[in-house]
């Protein structure tokens, strides 16, 4: 992966431009091509996003001058600033760099954003993140992990196995790897491990050599309209697999018979009808010990240190990929054992006899079910309190019943206001919509300030020290900013 790929970013045909993949004036592209096809300056709108920041790091590493905008300062943006990337946090045309060869933007940026409008008016070439990622991966061997849940962890697991096992890979992750404290790394080996995002149909721009599909539960219906349309997109994704490539999918997926790959491998948590599955699963002190049966061959002695039974299934998928790459069995086992997870994926903030506090990104009903069930199984007998911040008005409206059903697995539920992200508010759609549907669990709707007050003055004062408490905070919005304050309050109370 070198400047040849960067050159390709500006080798845009007129047909592609008219097709809507790219926007910008051909004469400006010609001028840039005259400068040896090399990009000198890239501007990112929404640079703090997990996918955008990985691309920003990629170009910064290649020697391109990278700068960008994001609406809020985070640990990710601070890290990029320390590396030399210039970032500002208010819509400000005067803050734009003088030279911009290309603009990369995320769909999360609203169309009336001052800088986006200005850059369009000035004729700067505008690229979606997914188009840039497509061009970066056109000439590499690609392992693309898709699915409505589990894909971030599996992507990180696969990349970790390849990195720690000496195989080598370039990784574009949808979360921060705890092992390496980053969402991107490079390697001379022309292999890319990438999370294939179904939002905005971005994953249809990738060309997998190995594709993984974890689940196809209803989501992003604001984009797809219907469940059937979303499922069709996954079927189209399987059609993107290169000749001779491989599809690895969860056993029993609806419409699997329509998948288009010529080579298919199925995986499961424990179903022996799958090609690869886990067996003899034991739990001990928050760890899982298990065997994996791979195409009829038993591999003994796996140890996984990240919580949640669903992570055992994620490990089965990751092991399937590694096995197909002929990585040695012992190296795979060592990597699974040393895998420390992804930040905000069943992340322990506190784990003591009196208190278990878990922070998680779960924002879909099936993810919530798996999270709460996994935590209850690992820590039986503890009162389980879940604090959930719904993500998107459209998702809340479409899946309110399913959210309520999932949250009823807890003993007590606190709902925070909906995090809107890219959406405008929808009349009648609030967190109360979910709360009203929860029948058999104690529940409350609180603002973030009310929640912190409740934690400090109520929850922390009534911790059951005999049987222990379990607090789970879940959501894909800004609920993560409350994790550290809550951790400090609880540690002080213990």
MARVEX-890514 format. One record per residue (C-alpha): residue number from 1; x, y, z. Coordinates in steps of 0.2 Angstrom, whole numbers, plus 5000, padded with zeros to 4 digits. Layout:
% residues N
+------+------+------+------+
: migu :    x :    y :    z :
+------+------+------+------+
:  NUM :    X :    Y :    Z :
...
+------+------+------+------+
END
This chain:
% residues 494
+------+------+------+------+
: migu :    x :    y :    z :
+------+------+------+------+
:    1 : 5000 : 5000 : 5000 :
:    2 : 5009 : 5015 : 4994 :
:    3 : 5007 : 5031 : 4984 :
:    4 : 5001 : 5021 : 4969 :
:    5 : 4985 : 5020 : 4978 :
:    6 : 4985 : 5038 : 4982 :
:    7 : 4987 : 5042 : 4964 :
:    8 : 4972 : 5031 : 4960 :
:    9 : 4961 : 5042 : 4970 :
:   10 : 4962 : 5055 : 4957 :
:   11 : 4961 : 5044 : 4942 :
:   12 : 4942 : 5046 : 4941 :
:   13 : 4933 : 5043 : 4925 :
:   14 : 4919 : 5055 : 4919 :
:   15 : 4907 : 5040 : 4920 :
:   16 : 4911 : 5038 : 4938 :
:   17 : 4908 : 5056 : 4941 :
:   18 : 4892 : 5056 : 4932 :
:   19 : 4886 : 5040 : 4941 :
:   20 : 4887 : 5050 : 4958 :
:   21 : 4902 : 5041 : 4966 :
:   22 : 4912 : 5057 : 4966 :
:   23 : 4909 : 5076 : 4963 :
:   24 : 4920 : 5089 : 4958 :
:   25 : 4926 : 5098 : 4942 :
:   26 : 4937 : 5088 : 4929 :
:   27 : 4948 : 5103 : 4926 :
:   28 : 4953 : 5104 : 4944 :
:   29 : 4957 : 5085 : 4944 :
:   30 : 4967 : 5088 : 4928 :
:   31 : 4977 : 5101 : 4937 :
:   32 : 4980 : 5089 : 4952 :
:   33 : 4985 : 5075 : 4940 :
:   34 : 4998 : 5087 : 4933 :
:   35 : 5007 : 5087 : 4950 :
:   36 : 5012 : 5069 : 4947 :
:   37 : 4995 : 5063 : 4953 :
:   38 : 5000 : 5065 : 4971 :
:   39 : 4989 : 5072 : 4984 :
:   40 : 4997 : 5085 : 4995 :
:   41 : 4982 : 5090 : 5006 :
:   42 : 4966 : 5081 : 5011 :
:   43 : 4952 : 5089 : 5022 :
:   44 : 4940 : 5078 : 5032 :
:   45 : 4923 : 5083 : 5037 :
:   46 : 4919 : 5073 : 5052 :
:   47 : 4937 : 5068 : 5055 :
:   48 : 4933 : 5061 : 5073 :
:   49 : 4922 : 5047 : 5067 :
:   50 : 4929 : 5030 : 5070 :
:   51 : 4930 : 5026 : 5051 :
:   52 : 4935 : 5043 : 5046 :
:   53 : 4949 : 5044 : 5058 :
:   54 : 4956 : 5028 : 5052 :
:   55 : 4957 : 5035 : 5034 :
:   56 : 4964 : 5051 : 5041 :
:   57 : 4978 : 5041 : 5050 :
:   58 : 4981 : 5031 : 5034 :
:   59 : 4984 : 5047 : 5023 :
:   60 : 4994 : 5055 : 5037 :
:   61 : 5006 : 5040 : 5038 :
:   62 : 5008 : 5042 : 5019 :
:   63 : 5015 : 5060 : 5021 :
:   64 : 4999 : 5069 : 5015 :
:   65 : 4995 : 5085 : 5025 :
:   66 : 4978 : 5080 : 5034 :
:   67 : 4967 : 5092 : 5043 :
:   68 : 4948 : 5092 : 5047 :
:   69 : 4933 : 5097 : 5057 :
:   70 : 4923 : 5088 : 5070 :
:   71 : 4909 : 5095 : 5081 :
:   72 : 4917 : 5089 : 5097 :
:   73 : 4934 : 5085 : 5105 :
:   74 : 4937 : 5067 : 5109 :
:   75 : 4951 : 5055 : 5114 :
:   76 : 4952 : 5050 : 5095 :
:   77 : 4954 : 5068 : 5090 :
:   78 : 4966 : 5073 : 5103 :
:   79 : 4977 : 5058 : 5098 :
:   80 : 4977 : 5064 : 5080 :
:   81 : 4981 : 5082 : 5085 :
:   82 : 4996 : 5075 : 5095 :
:   83 : 5002 : 5066 : 5079 :
:   84 : 5002 : 5083 : 5069 :
:   85 : 4984 : 5083 : 5061 :
:   86 : 4976 : 5100 : 5063 :
:   87 : 4957 : 5099 : 5069 :
:   88 : 4945 : 5112 : 5073 :
:   89 : 4928 : 5110 : 5082 :
:   90 : 4916 : 5124 : 5076 :
:   91 : 4909 : 5127 : 5058 :
:   92 : 4921 : 5140 : 5052 :
:   93 : 4925 : 5143 : 5034 :
:   94 : 4940 : 5154 : 5039 :
:   95 : 4948 : 5138 : 5047 :
:   96 : 4949 : 5129 : 5031 :
:   97 : 4967 : 5126 : 5025 :
:   98 : 4972 : 5136 : 5010 :
:   99 : 4976 : 5121 : 4999 :
:  100 : 4964 : 5107 : 4998 :
:  101 : 4966 : 5094 : 4985 :
:  102 : 4952 : 5083 : 4990 :
:  103 : 4938 : 5083 : 5003 :
:  104 : 4932 : 5067 : 5012 :
:  105 : 4915 : 5068 : 5021 :
:  106 : 4904 : 5057 : 5031 :
:  107 : 4885 : 5055 : 5028 :
:  108 : 4884 : 5061 : 5046 :
:  109 : 4888 : 5078 : 5041 :
:  110 : 4871 : 5088 : 5037 :
:  111 : 4869 : 5094 : 5020 :
:  112 : 4867 : 5112 : 5026 :
:  113 : 4884 : 5112 : 5035 :
:  114 : 4893 : 5128 : 5032 :
:  115 : 4909 : 5121 : 5027 :
:  116 : 4901 : 5107 : 5016 :
:  117 : 4891 : 5120 : 5007 :
:  118 : 4906 : 5132 : 5004 :
:  119 : 4917 : 5118 : 4998 :
:  120 : 4904 : 5112 : 4986 :
:  121 : 4902 : 5130 : 4979 :
:  122 : 4921 : 5132 : 4977 :
:  123 : 4921 : 5116 : 4967 :
:  124 : 4932 : 5105 : 4978 :
:  125 : 4932 : 5086 : 4974 :
:  126 : 4921 : 5078 : 4987 :
:  127 : 4923 : 5060 : 4991 :
:  128 : 4912 : 5049 : 5003 :
:  129 : 4922 : 5039 : 5015 :
:  130 : 4916 : 5023 : 5007 :
:  131 : 4923 : 5028 : 4990 :
:  132 : 4940 : 5032 : 4997 :
:  133 : 4940 : 5015 : 5006 :
:  134 : 4935 : 5006 : 4990 :
:  135 : 4950 : 5014 : 4980 :
:  136 : 4962 : 5010 : 4994 :
:  137 : 4957 : 4991 : 4994 :
:  138 : 4955 : 4989 : 4975 :
:  139 : 4973 : 4981 : 4974 :
:  140 : 4974 : 4972 : 4990 :
:  141 : 4968 : 4955 : 4997 :
:  142 : 4953 : 4960 : 5007 :
:  143 : 4945 : 4952 : 5022 :
:  144 : 4928 : 4961 : 5025 :
:  145 : 4917 : 4958 : 5040 :
:  146 : 4899 : 4963 : 5038 :
:  147 : 4883 : 4961 : 5049 :
:  148 : 4871 : 4970 : 5060 :
:  149 : 4881 : 4966 : 5076 :
:  150 : 4898 : 4957 : 5080 :
:  151 : 4907 : 4964 : 5065 :
:  152 : 4918 : 4976 : 5075 :
:  153 : 4924 : 4963 : 5087 :
:  154 : 4927 : 4950 : 5074 :
:  155 : 4936 : 4962 : 5063 :
:  156 : 4948 : 4966 : 5078 :
:  157 : 4950 : 4948 : 5082 :
:  158 : 4955 : 4943 : 5064 :
:  159 : 4967 : 4958 : 5063 :
:  160 : 4974 : 4954 : 5080 :
:  161 : 4977 : 4935 : 5075 :
:  162 : 4985 : 4941 : 5059 :
:  163 : 4996 : 4954 : 5067 :
:  164 : 5001 : 4944 : 5083 :
:  165 : 5003 : 4928 : 5073 :
:  166 : 5016 : 4935 : 5061 :
:  167 : 5005 : 4935 : 5045 :
:  168 : 5003 : 4954 : 5045 :
:  169 : 4989 : 4965 : 5039 :
:  170 : 4983 : 4982 : 5037 :
:  171 : 4968 : 4986 : 5048 :
:  172 : 4953 : 4998 : 5047 :
:  173 : 4943 : 4994 : 5062 :
:  174 : 4926 : 5001 : 5068 :
:  175 : 4932 : 5002 : 5086 :
:  176 : 4948 : 5005 : 5096 :
:  177 : 4958 : 4989 : 5099 :
:  178 : 4962 : 4987 : 5117 :
:  179 : 4978 : 4977 : 5112 :
:  180 : 4985 : 4991 : 5102 :
:  181 : 4975 : 5007 : 5107 :
:  182 : 4971 : 5011 : 5089 :
:  183 : 4958 : 5008 : 5075 :
:  184 : 4971 : 5008 : 5061 :
:  185 : 4988 : 5000 : 5058 :
:  186 : 4998 : 4996 : 5042 :
:  187 : 5009 : 4982 : 5036 :
:  188 : 5019 : 4979 : 5021 :
:  189 : 5009 : 4963 : 5018 :
:  190 : 4996 : 4968 : 5005 :
:  191 : 4981 : 4961 : 5016 :
:  192 : 4968 : 4972 : 5022 :
:  193 : 4956 : 4968 : 5036 :
:  194 : 4941 : 4980 : 5036 :
:  195 : 4924 : 4982 : 5044 :
:  196 : 4911 : 4982 : 5030 :
:  197 : 4897 : 4994 : 5036 :
:  198 : 4880 : 4992 : 5029 :
:  199 : 4874 : 5009 : 5033 :
:  200 : 4872 : 5020 : 5017 :
:  201 : 4876 : 5003 : 5008 :
:  202 : 4894 : 5007 : 5010 :
:  203 : 4899 : 4989 : 5010 :
:  204 : 4893 : 4987 : 4992 :
:  205 : 4909 : 4997 : 4987 :
:  206 : 4921 : 4984 : 4994 :
:  207 : 4928 : 4969 : 4984 :
:  208 : 4931 : 4955 : 4997 :
:  209 : 4942 : 4940 : 4995 :
:  210 : 4935 : 4933 : 5011 :
:  211 : 4918 : 4940 : 5017 :
:  212 : 4910 : 4937 : 5034 :
:  213 : 4892 : 4940 : 5038 :
:  214 : 4887 : 4939 : 5056 :
:  215 : 4869 : 4943 : 5056 :
:  216 : 4855 : 4952 : 5046 :
:  217 : 4843 : 4958 : 5059 :
:  218 : 4833 : 4973 : 5054 :
:  219 : 4842 : 4990 : 5055 :
:  220 : 4845 : 5006 : 5046 :
:  221 : 4827 : 5005 : 5039 :
:  222 : 4828 : 5024 : 5037 :
:  223 : 4840 : 5019 : 5023 :
:  224 : 4833 : 5003 : 5016 :
:  225 : 4815 : 5006 : 5019 :
:  226 : 4810 : 4988 : 5022 :
:  227 : 4819 : 4973 : 5029 :
:  228 : 4818 : 4964 : 5012 :
:  229 : 4828 : 4978 : 5004 :
:  230 : 4841 : 4977 : 5018 :
:  231 : 4842 : 4958 : 5015 :
:  232 : 4844 : 4961 : 4997 :
:  233 : 4859 : 4972 : 5000 :
:  234 : 4868 : 4958 : 5010 :
:  235 : 4864 : 4947 : 4995 :
:  236 : 4872 : 4960 : 4984 :
:  237 : 4887 : 4961 : 4995 :
:  238 : 4890 : 4942 : 4993 :
:  239 : 4890 : 4945 : 4974 :
:  240 : 4905 : 4957 : 4977 :
:  241 : 4916 : 4943 : 4983 :
:  242 : 4930 : 4940 : 4970 :
:  243 : 4932 : 4925 : 4959 :
:  244 : 4938 : 4911 : 4970 :
:  245 : 4934 : 4920 : 4986 :
:  246 : 4926 : 4914 : 5001 :
:  247 : 4910 : 4918 : 5011 :
:  248 : 4910 : 4914 : 5029 :
:  249 : 4892 : 4917 : 5037 :
:  250 : 4883 : 4913 : 5053 :
:  251 : 4874 : 4896 : 5051 :
:  252 : 4855 : 4898 : 5049 :
:  253 : 4855 : 4915 : 5042 :
:  254 : 4838 : 4919 : 5033 :
:  255 : 4840 : 4919 : 5014 :
:  256 : 4857 : 4911 : 5015 :
:  257 : 4851 : 4901 : 5000 :
:  258 : 4852 : 4917 : 4990 :
:  259 : 4870 : 4921 : 4994 :
:  260 : 4880 : 4921 : 4978 :
:  261 : 4898 : 4916 : 4983 :
:  262 : 4905 : 4900 : 4975 :
:  263 : 4914 : 4895 : 4991 :
:  264 : 4904 : 4895 : 5008 :
:  265 : 4909 : 4891 : 5025 :
:  266 : 4896 : 4892 : 5040 :
:  267 : 4900 : 4895 : 5058 :
:  268 : 4890 : 4894 : 5074 :
:  269 : 4891 : 4895 : 5093 :
:  270 : 4887 : 4877 : 5096 :
:  271 : 4877 : 4870 : 5082 :
:  272 : 4886 : 4854 : 5075 :
:  273 : 4877 : 4856 : 5058 :
:  274 : 4889 : 4871 : 5055 :
:  275 : 4906 : 4869 : 5047 :
:  276 : 4914 : 4877 : 5062 :
:  277 : 4908 : 4878 : 5079 :
:  278 : 4913 : 4879 : 5098 :
:  279 : 4911 : 4864 : 5109 :
:  280 : 4914 : 4860 : 5128 :
:  281 : 4912 : 4878 : 5133 :
:  282 : 4916 : 4881 : 5151 :
:  283 : 4916 : 4898 : 5161 :
:  284 : 4928 : 4902 : 5175 :
:  285 : 4931 : 4919 : 5183 :
:  286 : 4924 : 4929 : 5168 :
:  287 : 4934 : 4918 : 5155 :
:  288 : 4928 : 4905 : 5143 :
:  289 : 4937 : 4889 : 5139 :
:  290 : 4932 : 4879 : 5124 :
:  291 : 4936 : 4868 : 5109 :
:  292 : 4933 : 4872 : 5091 :
:  293 : 4928 : 4859 : 5078 :
:  294 : 4934 : 4865 : 5061 :
:  295 : 4928 : 4855 : 5047 :
:  296 : 4927 : 4839 : 5058 :
:  297 : 4944 : 4842 : 5066 :
:  298 : 4944 : 4846 : 5085 :
:  299 : 4956 : 4860 : 5091 :
:  300 : 4957 : 4859 : 5110 :
:  301 : 4961 : 4872 : 5123 :
:  302 : 4955 : 4889 : 5117 :
:  303 : 4954 : 4903 : 5131 :
:  304 : 4945 : 4919 : 5128 :
:  305 : 4946 : 4933 : 5141 :
:  306 : 4932 : 4945 : 5135 :
:  307 : 4915 : 4943 : 5142 :
:  308 : 4899 : 4937 : 5134 :
:  309 : 4895 : 4921 : 5126 :
:  310 : 4892 : 4929 : 5109 :
:  311 : 4911 : 4933 : 5110 :
:  312 : 4914 : 4915 : 5109 :
:  313 : 4904 : 4914 : 5093 :
:  314 : 4914 : 4929 : 5087 :
:  315 : 4930 : 4920 : 5091 :
:  316 : 4923 : 4905 : 5080 :
:  317 : 4921 : 4916 : 5065 :
:  318 : 4938 : 4924 : 5067 :
:  319 : 4946 : 4907 : 5069 :
:  320 : 4937 : 4902 : 5053 :
:  321 : 4946 : 4916 : 5044 :
:  322 : 4963 : 4912 : 5051 :
:  323 : 4961 : 4894 : 5048 :
:  324 : 4957 : 4897 : 5029 :
:  325 : 4973 : 4907 : 5028 :
:  326 : 4983 : 4892 : 5035 :
:  327 : 4989 : 4901 : 5050 :
:  328 : 4996 : 4888 : 5063 :
:  329 : 4983 : 4882 : 5076 :
:  330 : 4994 : 4886 : 5091 :
:  331 : 4997 : 4904 : 5084 :
:  332 : 4978 : 4906 : 5083 :
:  333 : 4975 : 4899 : 5100 :
:  334 : 4989 : 4911 : 5107 :
:  335 : 4980 : 4926 : 5099 :
:  336 : 4963 : 4922 : 5105 :
:  337 : 4970 : 4920 : 5123 :
:  338 : 4979 : 4937 : 5122 :
:  339 : 4964 : 4946 : 5113 :
:  340 : 4959 : 4960 : 5125 :
:  341 : 4944 : 4966 : 5116 :
:  342 : 4938 : 4982 : 5109 :
:  343 : 4934 : 4997 : 5119 :
:  344 : 4916 : 4999 : 5123 :
:  345 : 4912 : 4981 : 5118 :
:  346 : 4909 : 4972 : 5135 :
:  347 : 4922 : 4983 : 5142 :
:  348 : 4925 : 4981 : 5161 :
:  349 : 4926 : 4998 : 5170 :
:  350 : 4925 : 4990 : 5187 :
:  351 : 4926 : 4971 : 5191 :
:  352 : 4926 : 4967 : 5210 :
:  353 : 4917 : 4956 : 5222 :
:  354 : 4905 : 4971 : 5226 :
:  355 : 4903 : 4979 : 5209 :
:  356 : 4904 : 4975 : 5191 :
:  357 : 4902 : 4990 : 5179 :
:  358 : 4902 : 4986 : 5160 :
:  359 : 4902 : 4999 : 5146 :
:  360 : 4896 : 4993 : 5129 :
:  361 : 4891 : 5000 : 5112 :
:  362 : 4876 : 4990 : 5110 :
:  363 : 4862 : 5000 : 5101 :
:  364 : 4852 : 4986 : 5092 :
:  365 : 4839 : 4975 : 5102 :
:  366 : 4848 : 4959 : 5097 :
:  367 : 4865 : 4967 : 5104 :
:  368 : 4856 : 4972 : 5120 :
:  369 : 4849 : 4955 : 5122 :
:  370 : 4866 : 4947 : 5120 :
:  371 : 4874 : 4959 : 5131 :
:  372 : 4862 : 4957 : 5146 :
:  373 : 4861 : 4938 : 5144 :
:  374 : 4880 : 4937 : 5143 :
:  375 : 4882 : 4948 : 5159 :
:  376 : 4869 : 4938 : 5169 :
:  377 : 4877 : 4922 : 5164 :
:  378 : 4894 : 4927 : 5169 :
:  379 : 4888 : 4935 : 5185 :
:  380 : 4873 : 4926 : 5191 :
:  381 : 4864 : 4932 : 5207 :
:  382 : 4868 : 4950 : 5205 :
:  383 : 4855 : 4963 : 5202 :
:  384 : 4857 : 4970 : 5184 :
:  385 : 4854 : 4988 : 5181 :
:  386 : 4855 : 4994 : 5163 :
:  387 : 4857 : 5012 : 5158 :
:  388 : 4852 : 5013 : 5139 :
:  389 : 4853 : 5028 : 5127 :
:  390 : 4843 : 5025 : 5112 :
:  391 : 4852 : 5029 : 5096 :
:  392 : 4842 : 5038 : 5082 :
:  393 : 4824 : 5042 : 5081 :
:  394 : 4821 : 5031 : 5066 :
:  395 : 4828 : 5016 : 5075 :
:  396 : 4819 : 5019 : 5091 :
:  397 : 4802 : 5021 : 5081 :
:  398 : 4805 : 5005 : 5071 :
:  399 : 4811 : 4994 : 5085 :
:  400 : 4803 : 5000 : 5101 :
:  401 : 4795 : 4984 : 5105 :
:  402 : 4811 : 4974 : 5103 :
:  403 : 4821 : 4986 : 5113 :
:  404 : 4808 : 4984 : 5127 :
:  405 : 4809 : 4965 : 5126 :
:  406 : 4828 : 4966 : 5127 :
:  407 : 4828 : 4978 : 5142 :
:  408 : 4816 : 4967 : 5152 :
:  409 : 4830 : 4955 : 5154 :
:  410 : 4837 : 4967 : 5167 :
:  411 : 4831 : 4970 : 5185 :
:  412 : 4831 : 4989 : 5183 :
:  413 : 4832 : 5001 : 5168 :
:  414 : 4836 : 5019 : 5166 :
:  415 : 4833 : 5027 : 5149 :
:  416 : 4842 : 5042 : 5143 :
:  417 : 4835 : 5054 : 5130 :
:  418 : 4838 : 5048 : 5112 :
:  419 : 4854 : 5052 : 5104 :
:  420 : 4849 : 5060 : 5087 :
:  421 : 4866 : 5059 : 5078 :
:  422 : 4862 : 5064 : 5060 :
:  423 : 4843 : 5065 : 5062 :
:  424 : 4830 : 5078 : 5066 :
:  425 : 4818 : 5074 : 5080 :
:  426 : 4802 : 5065 : 5076 :
:  427 : 4786 : 5070 : 5085 :
:  428 : 4780 : 5057 : 5097 :
:  429 : 4796 : 5047 : 5097 :
:  430 : 4806 : 5049 : 5113 :
:  431 : 4813 : 5037 : 5126 :
:  432 : 4796 : 5036 : 5134 :
:  433 : 4790 : 5026 : 5119 :
:  434 : 4802 : 5012 : 5125 :
:  435 : 4798 : 5014 : 5143 :
:  436 : 4780 : 5013 : 5141 :
:  437 : 4782 : 4996 : 5133 :
:  438 : 4793 : 4989 : 5147 :
:  439 : 4781 : 4979 : 5158 :
:  440 : 4790 : 4968 : 5170 :
:  441 : 4805 : 4978 : 5175 :
:  442 : 4808 : 4994 : 5186 :
:  443 : 4811 : 5008 : 5174 :
:  444 : 4814 : 5027 : 5173 :
:  445 : 4818 : 5040 : 5160 :
:  446 : 4831 : 5053 : 5166 :
:  447 : 4842 : 5066 : 5158 :
:  448 : 4861 : 5064 : 5159 :
:  449 : 4862 : 5076 : 5174 :
:  450 : 4848 : 5067 : 5183 :
:  451 : 4856 : 5051 : 5180 :
:  452 : 4873 : 5056 : 5187 :
:  453 : 4864 : 5063 : 5203 :
:  454 : 4855 : 5047 : 5205 :
:  455 : 4871 : 5037 : 5203 :
:  456 : 4879 : 5047 : 5217 :
:  457 : 4865 : 5050 : 5229 :
:  458 : 4855 : 5034 : 5227 :
:  459 : 4863 : 5020 : 5217 :
:  460 : 4880 : 5021 : 5225 :
:  461 : 4873 : 5022 : 5243 :
:  462 : 4863 : 5005 : 5241 :
:  463 : 4876 : 4993 : 5234 :
:  464 : 4872 : 4975 : 5239 :
:  465 : 4889 : 4970 : 5246 :
:  466 : 4884 : 4953 : 5250 :
:  467 : 4878 : 4947 : 5232 :
:  468 : 4886 : 4962 : 5222 :
:  469 : 4879 : 4974 : 5210 :
:  470 : 4880 : 4974 : 5191 :
:  471 : 4878 : 4991 : 5181 :
:  472 : 4878 : 4991 : 5162 :
:  473 : 4879 : 5007 : 5152 :
:  474 : 4875 : 5004 : 5133 :
:  475 : 4872 : 5015 : 5118 :
:  476 : 4881 : 5021 : 5102 :
:  477 : 4879 : 5040 : 5106 :
:  478 : 4888 : 5050 : 5119 :
:  479 : 4883 : 5040 : 5134 :
:  480 : 4902 : 5034 : 5134 :
:  481 : 4906 : 5051 : 5141 :
:  482 : 4897 : 5047 : 5157 :
:  483 : 4907 : 5031 : 5160 :
:  484 : 4922 : 5039 : 5168 :
:  485 : 4912 : 5050 : 5180 :
:  486 : 4901 : 5035 : 5185 :
:  487 : 4917 : 5025 : 5187 :
:  488 : 4924 : 5038 : 5199 :
:  489 : 4908 : 5039 : 5209 :
:  490 : 4907 : 5020 : 5211 :
:  491 : 4925 : 5018 : 5215 :
:  492 : 4924 : 5031 : 5229 :
:  493 : 4908 : 5022 : 5236 :
:  494 : 4916 : 5005 : 5236 :
+------+------+------+------+
END
